[in-house]
Amino acid sequence: MTTAAWPPKRTRTPHPRPDLEALTGLRSGKPHYYPEYRTSAMRLHRVIHALERISAALVRTMEGSEALVRAVVEAAADHLSAEWVLFVLADGALPDAAPRHLVRGPDGAEWPDLATVPERVRTHVAHVRAGTADGEHSPETGRRHLHVPVRLEGQVVGGFVAWTPEEREIDDTDHSVLRILAGQTAAALQNCALHDHSARLYAQATRHAEDLRTRNDELVATQAELGAARQREVLDVERHRIARELHDSVTQYALSAGMHIELVRSEITDLELRDRLDTAKDLTRRAVEQLRSAIYALNESDGCAAEDLPSMLRRLSGVHMPDELRVEVKIGGNPVPLPSQCEQSLFRIAGEALFNTAVHADASRAVVRLAYQERLIRLTVSDDGCGSPEGVRRSLRAAAATPSGEHRGLVNMQARARELGGSLTFRRARLGGLQVQVDVPVPGERSTTP
């Protein structure tokens, strides 16, 4: 009797191996699956690389159509390892896109002159331009020649044409990649055109806005000039009216008074009375001189554009000043052009100061100084008379507090200085009398005077 061995001998059951066909899509039972797998993997890698190049090319949209066309032609040439690659736009299609054609040769350089390229290249360029290109080729020709139309909204607007070397055959994957590239290129070129159009519209709108701003500034300046001219016209009319009234009334009365004094003096033998009448006659004469000076100043027009401020001051110093008052004008620094209103205001202040010197100060000498400094202009009128700075300040405060008509000249001088952004001060002059000083900032500078 035969007994079985104990324990029974186990037989090893092999574990099932993974189904390679399920993993790779290839039948693992065939001995040629590995070469087929490698071919598929290489094709997949080439497609992924091509799509990456296409994506990198299409983002050049913002750089303009020229950069975009060069990038997509480079992407097509790189994917196909092509000897010749053409990108051509049909006549009338995408009119804003440029260049209209681009030819890349075997050396990787562009061939802008079609006369130097092979006949087959020129022929394809002409057919695509005319819209008569035929993408159908014989199987033998299609192995190394590819023609993919570029379509936009169902219309053929151009095409890609390529020739590969002997060792590089074109397969279905290449057709798919080039069709993707052609479709995306058409959309990207349209986006380029829209972007360029928007940029031109924006630049045009910016120029228009700048032009409107400039015109508005000119209009505001013109309105200001017209307003100032109207104001000067009103002031001129009023000054001329006042001057006429002074000439026809006050001056005539003063002259009549002088004539009556002279008549009475000629009939009086009393020496004391004759001396007093001589004094009255002299005062009347001086009053007439000052009235004439005031009338002349009032009749002066603000439109003396041919004269600058130094010339106006020199002319003022010799007009209807009393014979016993000698006036000097001194100019310091480098004169700068000033607005007409500023010059007229300083001219009026100097005229009022000289008038006060002649009438009230009993002075024999007056000096007008105009100093052009870096940030301000200083005008001073000094005399050797009997004027007191404290007394003038009191008169100015009293005239400002109770505008009764007295000392209006002082108030006007202060108002003009403030309108110019400056200040008016009174101090003792080196000549011994009163000094009137006006400091105004140079236009465009902020005043630094206290």
JORA-V37122 format. One line per field, one symbol per residue. phi: phi as a letter, one per 30 degrees, with the letter a starting at -180 (. if undefined). Layout:
phi = ???
This chain:
phi = .ccddbddddcdcddddedddddcicdddddcddedddddddddddddddddddddddddeddjdddddddddddddddchddbbcbbcddichdddaddabcccddicdcdcddccdddddddddddedicdcddbdeddddbbbbbdccbhicdclacbbbcdedccccdddedddddddddddddddddddddddddddddddddddddddddddddddddddddddddddddddddddddddddbdddddddddddddddddcccdddddddddddddddddddddddddddddddddcdddccdedddddddcchdeddccccbbcbicebdbeedddddddddddddddddddcdhccbbbccbcccdcbcccbbcbcdcdceddddddddddddbdcjdhdddddddddddddicbbbbbddddjccbcbbcbddejcddcdd
